[in-house]
Amino acid sequence: MKGINVLFFLIIFFVGEFIAFGIGAASPPLGTLAGLIAFFVALLVSIAIKIADQWERIVVLRLGRFSAIKGPGLFFIIPVVDRTIFVDTRILTLDIPKQQVITKDNVPVSINGVVYFRVEKVDDAIIKVQNYAFAMSQYAQSTLRDVIGGVTLDQLLAEREKIGKEIEEAVEKETSNWGLRVSNIKIQDIDITEDLKKMMSRQASAEREKRATITKAEGDREASSNLAAAAATMTASPGAMQLRTLQTIDGLGPTASNTVVLALPVELMEAVNAYKKLATSQS
């Protein structure tokens, strides 16, 4: 019994015993009978009192048939005739044990998850299903295997949230008839064999090397285009080559150990180029 049941039992019992004591003073046999009646009345009243917490609902079965849904708070039932079943209406969590599943591309994986659900219609959850928590767990497991078996390994790894949503919708469609509402289904761990992990690692490494090579080639192409543009600009500008040469010499630094030898003066090269242009124009 809960505290309130004990309290009502004691109050009614002591009041009855007080009355029985007064009756017993006049007639001891009647006093004894009154005392027994007070005990049984107190016991029946304490049994008839039920209290449901804020998150609980109680299904009342009267002589085996559904009678009413009670709670939360204090209410009374008919002792012996009524039977009560307490139902928790808060969000419940069920673990989906690790399952061995073969994906669409014939890759064996071990996968587990978790189901969040609550009882929405307590009468359906009690009357239509023998054990709604066990039924939810088994149906979620079978649905998980069915959905995972229809996708490839790459889809499973890349679209975990989407696949979890598909499982949730499939489970929700069936369990709504049981008075249950699925809040969410999450896929937790996906385990694959060590050999497959090594192959996936090599594949990822090859992909990264491929991207690095492509990036380097694109950088070389852009650099060559810029160099060609710079060379065209310098060719079209008189004195640009001499300035570039002086800039290069200046970049070598004033260190005494550096010695720069110009085998052919820049001015001579420019004079030759000018002579070529003049000869070309005359011809």
Secondary structure as GFF3:
##gff-version 3
##sequence-region A 1 283
A	DSSP	alpha_helix	3	26	.	.	.	ID=ss1
A	DSSP	alpha_helix	28	48	.	.	.	ID=ss2
A	DSSP	beta_strand	49	52	.	.	.	ID=ss3
A	DSSP	beta_strand	56	62	.	.	.	ID=ss4
A	DSSP	beta_strand	65	70	.	.	.	ID=ss5
A	DSSP	beta_strand	73	76	.	.	.	ID=ss6
A	DSSP	beta_strand	82	88	.	.	.	ID=ss7
A	DSSP	beta_strand	92	102	.	.	.	ID=ss8
A	DSSP	beta_strand	108	119	.	.	.	ID=ss9
A	DSSP	alpha_helix	122	127	.	.	.	ID=ss10
A	DSSP	alpha_helix	132	148	.	.	.	ID=ss11
A	DSSP	alpha_helix	153	158	.	.	.	ID=ss12
A	DSSP	alpha_helix	160	175	.	.	.	ID=ss13
A	DSSP	three_ten_helix	176	178	.	.	.	ID=ss14
A	DSSP	beta_strand	180	191	.	.	.	ID=ss15
A	DSSP	alpha_helix	194	236	.	.	.	ID=ss16
A	DSSP	alpha_helix	240	251	.	.	.	ID=ss17
A	DSSP	alpha_helix	266	282	.	.	.	ID=ss18
###
